[in-house]
Amino acid sequence: MIDTVLFDLDGTLVDTNELIIDTVDHVFKTHLKQHQLEREDYIKFIGPTLRESFLNYAKSEAEIDYLIKAYKEKNLELHDHYVKAFEGASLLLSELKKEGYQLAIVSSKMNHMVRRGLAVTNLISFFDVIIGSDDVIKHKPDKEPILKALSFFKEVKKAIYVGDHPNDIMAAKNANIMSCGMNYSLHKEALLKANADFYIDSLIQLKEVLQHV
């Protein structure tokens, strides 16, 4: 029986898609004008770390650092206006908490920004553990972020990781836990190819998954 549920944040519990897309658009139009990107290219920034994403466009580590700094400054400026919880997030988390599930966030975003997003959407009180990109050395799809989150619990009988990106599913597989993909993902085609154990159309449907595993 599953007793521990881990969630990705962006694109899973919290809708930051347009925030990320508009922030990336600003960075490219301001600092990378030589690149002509489409919306589909911006969507690829949702999921991986910023360093991994800008590696495809920067000429040096110093330039990557500069672009990340520019991204973070603009993202912080826009953040609170854009961020909102997906429908059913608060209800689901409230019910899981009441039923005694151990809850954690495992994100590729910096820990303080994960906490800010959760605070803005009034979801932060539901979580026992929050793991951000600066809490680990290796990032999803590596198993390290998930294993680190699990290590904070005294006992884990069975766990599942819920996410919207193929890296989330691969990280769960690498950590030898179950996985659940969100069908409203902007990466749906790649997400389906990752072969999660379950796929759901809405967050509240996770209750059905947990009841039958």
N, C-alpha and C positions, 0 to 999 in steps of 0.2 A: 504493500500500500504506500502510495506517495505521501510523504509528510513534509517535503521541502520543495518550494516552487521558486525558481529563479527567473527573473525577467530582464530582458534587454530594455532600454529606455526609449530612445528615439525611434519613432516609427512603430513602436510596439504598445507602450503604455501612454506615451506622450507624443502628440503630433507636432513635430518640429520640422517637418518636411520643407515647408515654404521658408521657414527661417534659415535653414541650411542652404537651400537653393538660392535665396536672395543674397545671403552673405557671400557665397562663392561667386555669384554674379558680380557683386561689388568688387571683390578682390581681383577678378580677371579684368574687369573694365577699367580698374584703377592701376593695377600693377602688372598685368599680363596681357596687354592689349594686342600683342602679336598672335595670340591664340583666339580663334573664332570658335567658341563652343556653343553647342545646342543644349536645350533643357535636359536631354538624355545624358549628356556628359556631366552636368551638374548633379544629377541624381546619383551618379556613381560615388559622390562624396558622402552619401548617407550610408553609414555602416563602418567603413574602415577608419583608422586613425587619420588625422590631418597629415601627419608626416608621410604615411603611405600614399595618400591621395596626391599631395603636391610633388611627390617624388617623380611623377610622370611629366611634370612641366618645368621644374626648377633645374638650374644648371649646377648648383652646388648646395652643400649643407647650409651654408650661410644664407643663401636665398630661400631655402625651405624655412629656416627659422624666421626670416623676415616676413614671409607670406603667412606663416602661422600666426605671428604677432598681429599682422593686419587683419586676419580673419577673426581672431579672438576679440579684438577691439570693436569691430563692426558687429559681431555676433552679440556681444554684451550689450551694445547700444540698442539692438532690436529685440533682444531675448524676451523680456517680460511681456511685450506687446503681442508677440507671435505665438508663444507657447500655450498649448491647451491640452487637457487630457482627452484621450479618445473616449467615446461614448461607452459607458459601463465600467470604466476603470475603477472609479471610487467604490461603486457597488460591489464589484468582484472582490477587490482587495479587502473591503470591510467584512464580507462574508467569509473569505478565506481566513482572515485573522480570527474571527469569532470561532471558527471551526478548529483552530489550533495549528494551522499550517505555519511552518517557518518560511519567511519571505525574504528574498534578497534581490538586489539589483546588480547586474553585471553589465557594464557599459564600456564602450570604447572612448567615451568622453571623459575629460578631467573630472575628478571626484567633486570638486567644489561646484562645477557647473551641473553635474548630475543632481546634487543636493539643491541647487537653485531651481532647477526645473521641477523637481518634486515639491519644493516649497511653494512655488508659484501656482501649481496645480492642486495643492492641498493633499498630496499623496505621501509625503515624507514620513508621517507617523506610522504608516503601515509596515515599514521595513526594519528588519533586525540588522541587516548587513548591506552595505553599499560599497561596491568595488568599481573604481574608475580606472582609466588608462594609466594614471600615475601611481597606482597601487601595485602594478605588476611590471615585469620586464618583458615578457612575451604577451602578445595580444591575440584575440580571436582571429583565426580559427584555432589557435593553440589552446590547450586545455587549462593553462595556468590560471586565467581569470576565474573560471568556474571552480577549480579546485581550491583556490584561495578563499572564495566565498563560502564554500562548504566547510572549510577548516575552522570557521568561526562558530559553527554549531557544535554542541556537545555530542550530539548523535544525529545521524542522517540515515534513515532506513531506506528511502528511495527518493530520488530527486528528478525533476523535470525542468528543462530550460525553455522559455517561451521567447521567440524572437521573430524578426521580420526580414532578416538577411541570411543568405546562405552561410556566411561565416558563423552565425549563431548556431545553426544546425550542425555544422562541422565541429564547432567547439564542444557541443554537447556529446557528439559521437566520440570525439577524442578523449573526453572526460568520462566516458562510459556511463552516461546518464541518458534519460529519455529526452526527446525534443518535440516541440510543437511550433509550427509555423503559422503566421498570421496571413490570411488570404488577402487582406487589404494592403499588403506590402507593395511598394513601388518597384520591388525586385522580384515580383511574383514568378516570372518564368524561371529565373535562376533558383529561386527558393524551392520551387516544386522539384527541380532537378536534384536538389540536395537530399531529397527523400527523408523528410522528417517522419517521426513516428505518428504524428497527428497534424492535421491542418484544421483551423477553425476560421469562421467568417467574422466572429465578433468576440470580444474579450469574455463576455458572460458565458459563452459556450465552453470555456475552459472548465467550468464546473462539471459539465457532462463528461469530459475527458477524465477528470480526477475521480469521478464516481465509478468509472468502469475499468480502472487500471489497478 
